[in-house]
Amino acid sequence: MIERLTSLFKNYLWEFHCWSTQVPMDTSLEEIKRQLPAYISVDWQRPEQFGQGLLYPVTRIKGHRMKRRQYIGFVEGAYCGCTLMS
């Protein structure tokens, strides 16, 4: 019962931020896809070019309204972090 109540108030945006800062910066795209938490959805089919890298749009974070665009970034196939754009 307590787990159900705490999951109702869980801040998945914060959880995503914590996850994204703990991933090693040279992690491969395939490994990120395997590690991505279930409460996150990413459009892997439509990355956006940004300088030398690719930004994959985060399309859903459970319990969060996507008012700002969020991306998972890669340069030369290696993870380089997440970004928030307004």
JOKAFEN-V585858 format. One line per field, one symbol per residue. ss: DSSP state (~ for helix, > for strand, _ for the rest). A space follows every 10 residues. Layout:
ss->???
This chain:
ss->_~~~~~~~__ _~~~~~~~~~ ~~_____>~~ ~~~~~____> >>_____>>> __>>>>>>>> >__>____>> >>>>>__>>> >>>>>_
